[in-house]
Amino acid sequence: MARRRSGISALRSGLYGLARLLGDIQAVSRGPKATAKRAARRIAGKAVSRMLGKLFR
């Protein structure tokens, strides 16, 4: 059974999601080059995170 999040934790998670969305909007407004760079960095970050997670498991 999953633990229920506290109010502060849920708020923090929501704020991080909002910041990610605002960064996406800003990249789109700067043009396709910035959007592609942001997408590539996000994909690379997820890949590194997964590898480190498997390494330190």
C-alpha positions in Angstrom: 0.0 0.0 0.0 1.4 3.4 -1.0 1.9 6.1 1.6 -0.2 9.2 1.4 1.7 12.4 0.6 1.7 15.2 3.1 0.4 18.6 2.0 3.8 20.2 1.8 5.1 17.3 -0.3 2.2 17.5 -2.7 2.6 21.3 -3.0 6.4 20.9 -3.7 5.7 18.3 -6.4 3.1 20.6 -8.0 5.5 23.6 -8.0 8.3 21.5 -9.6 5.8 20.4 -12.3 4.7 24.0 -12.9 8.4 25.1 -13.2 9.0 22.4 -15.7 6.0 23.5 -17.7 7.0 27.1 -17.6 10.5 26.1 -18.8 8.9 24.3 -21.7 6.9 27.3 -22.6 9.9 29.6 -22.5 11.9 27.2 -24.7 9.1 27.1 -27.3 9.0 30.9 -27.3 12.7 31.0 -28.0 12.4 28.8 -31.0 12.8 25.3 -32.3 16.6 25.1 -31.5 16.0 25.9 -27.8 13.1 23.4 -27.7 15.2 20.6 -29.2 18.1 21.4 -26.8 15.8 21.2 -23.8 14.2 18.0 -25.0 17.7 16.4 -25.5 18.8 17.5 -22.1 15.7 16.1 -20.5 16.2 12.7 -22.3 19.9 12.6 -21.3 19.1 13.4 -17.7 16.5 10.6 -17.5 18.9 8.1 -19.0 21.7 9.1 -16.6 19.3 8.9 -13.7 18.2 5.4 -14.7 21.8 4.2 -15.0 22.8 5.6 -11.7 19.7 4.1 -10.1 20.7 0.6 -11.4 24.3 1.1 -10.4 23.5 2.0 -6.8 20.7 -0.5 -6.3 
